Amino acid sequence: MVDVMTLPSHPLLAADLDAMPDDGRRYELVDGSLIVTPAPSVRHQIVVMRLVVLLDAACPSDLRVLSASPSLPSWSSRCCPPAPDASTSL
């Protein structure tokens, strides 16, 4: 069975993203367009974990390596950046 969702014709906002179902898919906004991807596979998660370990070992002491988290993106009223699998932060 295929799920069908009708979206408005105008660019979507963070509030529209918040209304998306919690169904295991990743919902992101890129320039007001909805991008839907399946949950990462086990292999993908293993690769990300290994990448985080390698980045952490090479990271300067004034930076931190972070793995993906729903709280990483900073939502705005116009656009929501894609959530990275790993990132560095001060």
LINTAPE-V534015 format. One record per residue. N is the residue number from 1. RES is the residue in one small letter. SS is DSSP state (H for helix, E for strand, L for the rest). OMEGA is omega in radians with two decimals (none if undefined). D_CENTER is the distance of its C-alpha to the mean C-alpha in whole Angstrom. Layout:
# LINTAPE-V534015
n->[N | N]
res->[RES | RES]
ss->[SS | SS]
omega->[OMEGA | OMEGA]
d_center->[D_CENTER | D_CENTER]
This chain:
# LINTAPE-V534015
n->[1 | 2 | 3 | 4 | 5 | 6 | 7 | 8 | 9 | 10 | 11 | 12 | 13 | 14 | 15 | 16 | 17 | 18 | 19 | 20 | 21 | 22 | 23 | 24 | 25 | 26 | 27 | 28 | 29 | 30 | 31 | 32 | 33 | 34 | 35 | 36 | 37 | 38 | 39 | 40 | 41 | 42 | 43 | 44 | 45 | 46 | 47 | 48 | 49 | 50 | 51 | 52 | 53 | 54 | 55 | 56 | 57 | 58 | 59 | 60 | 61 | 62 | 63 | 64 | 65 | 66 | 67 | 68 | 69 | 70 | 71 | 72 | 73 | 74 | 75 | 76 | 77 | 78 | 79 | 80 | 81 | 82 | 83 | 84 | 85 | 86 | 87 | 88 | 89 | 90]
res->[m | v | d | v | m | t | l | p | s | h | p | l | l | a | a | d | l | d | a | m | p | d | d | g | r | r | y | e | l | v | d | g | s | l | i | v | t | p | a | p | s | v | r | h | q | i | v | v | m | r | l | v | v | l | l | d | a | a | c | p | s | d | l | r | v | l | s | a | s | p | s | l | p | s | w | s | s | r | c | c | p | p | a | p | d | a | s | t | s | l]
ss->[L | L | L | L | L | L | L | L | L | L | L | L | L | H | H | H | H | H | L | L | L | L | L | L | L | E | E | E | E | E | L | L | E | E | E | E | E | L | L | L | L | H | H | H | H | H | H | H | H | H | H | H | H | H | H | H | H | H | L | L | L | L | L | E | E | E | E | L | L | L | L | L | L | L | L | L | L | L | L | L | L | L | L | L | L | E | E | E | E | L]
omega->[3.13 | 3.06 | 3.12 | 3.14 | 3.09 | -3.12 | 3.10 | -3.11 | 3.12 | 3.09 | -3.13 | -3.14 | 3.13 | 3.12 | 3.08 | 3.12 | 3.12 | -3.11 | -3.13 | -3.09 | 3.06 | -3.02 | 3.11 | 3.09 | 3.07 | 3.11 | 3.13 | 3.05 | 3.05 | -3.10 | 3.09 | 3.11 | -3.14 | 3.07 | -3.12 | 3.11 | 3.11 | 3.05 | -3.12 | 3.12 | 3.10 | 3.14 | 3.12 | -3.12 | 3.09 | 3.12 | 3.12 | 3.13 | 3.12 | 3.10 | 3.12 | 3.12 | 3.13 | 3.11 | -3.13 | 3.14 | -3.09 | -3.02 | 3.04 | -3.03 | 3.14 | 3.10 | 3.06 | 3.06 | -3.12 | 3.01 | -3.06 | 3.12 | 3.09 | -3.10 | -3.11 | -3.10 | 3.04 | -3.05 | 3.04 | -3.10 | -3.09 | -3.00 | 3.08 | -3.11 | 3.09 | 3.11 | 3.13 | 3.05 | 3.11 | 3.12 | 3.03 | -3.08 | 3.04 | none]
d_center->[26 | 23 | 21 | 22 | 20 | 22 | 20 | 22 | 23 | 22 | 19 | 16 | 15 | 13 | 16 | 15 | 12 | 13 | 16 | 14 | 15 | 14 | 15 | 12 | 10 | 7 | 8 | 6 | 9 | 11 | 14 | 15 | 14 | 12 | 10 | 10 | 10 | 11 | 10 | 11 | 15 | 17 | 17 | 14 | 13 | 17 | 16 | 13 | 16 | 18 | 17 | 16 | 20 | 21 | 19 | 20 | 24 | 24 | 22 | 25 | 26 | 24 | 21 | 18 | 16 | 13 | 11 | 7 | 8 | 7 | 9 | 8 | 7 | 11 | 11 | 14 | 17 | 16 | 13 | 9 | 8 | 5 | 3 | 5 | 7 | 10 | 11 | 15 | 16 | 19]
